Amino acid sequence: MTAEHREVPGVPDVPGDEGCLRRVVSVPLAILYLIASFFLCTALSIRPSGGWDDEARAGIALSCVLTLLAGGAAAGIVALRPVCRAVGWWWAAPALLMAVAAAIRWATAQ
């Protein structure tokens, strides 16, 4: 078994399809990573002016939710069995890291 080949129970092995699938999946994943990173940067750059600034906190919450949605969609794509077999779980790491950062920002928005 080579480093490129990953066994996933219940998925038939089709030799040679990993490279094509990897190229096809990388496009939507890259787009979702860019979307998530944009909204994460937005959430991190918004600073409330004071305790009365509910609009800034709403903007932080919206940016964090959109980051979580984009990161969850990317992780969901990677979680599909044929995709996971072709690309591996480490492709979900950027999305999951951005989702964790967004959740922490959302929880600590003051």
Rosetta blueprint (number, residue, H / E / L):
1 M L
2 T L
3 A L
4 E L
5 H L
6 R L
7 E L
8 V L
9 P L
10 G L
11 V L
12 P L
13 D L
14 V L
15 P L
16 G L
17 D L
18 E H
19 G H
20 C H
21 L H
22 R H
23 R H
24 V H
25 V H
26 S H
27 V H
28 P H
29 L H
30 A H
31 I H
32 L H
33 Y H
34 L H
35 I H
36 A H
37 S H
38 F H
39 F H
40 L H
41 C H
42 T H
43 A H
44 L H
45 S H
46 I L
47 R L
48 P L
49 S L
50 G L
51 G L
52 W L
53 D L
54 D H
55 E H
56 A H
57 R H
58 A H
59 G H
60 I H
61 A H
62 L H
63 S H
64 C H
65 V H
66 L H
67 T H
68 L H
69 L H
70 A H
71 G H
72 G H
73 A H
74 A H
75 A H
76 G H
77 I H
78 V H
79 A H
80 L L
81 R H
82 P H
83 V H
84 C H
85 R H
86 A H
87 V H
88 G L
89 W H
90 W H
91 W H
92 A H
93 A H
94 P H
95 A H
96 L H
97 L H
98 M H
99 A H
100 V H
101 A H
102 A H
103 A H
104 I H
105 R H
106 W H
107 A H
108 T H
109 A L
110 Q L
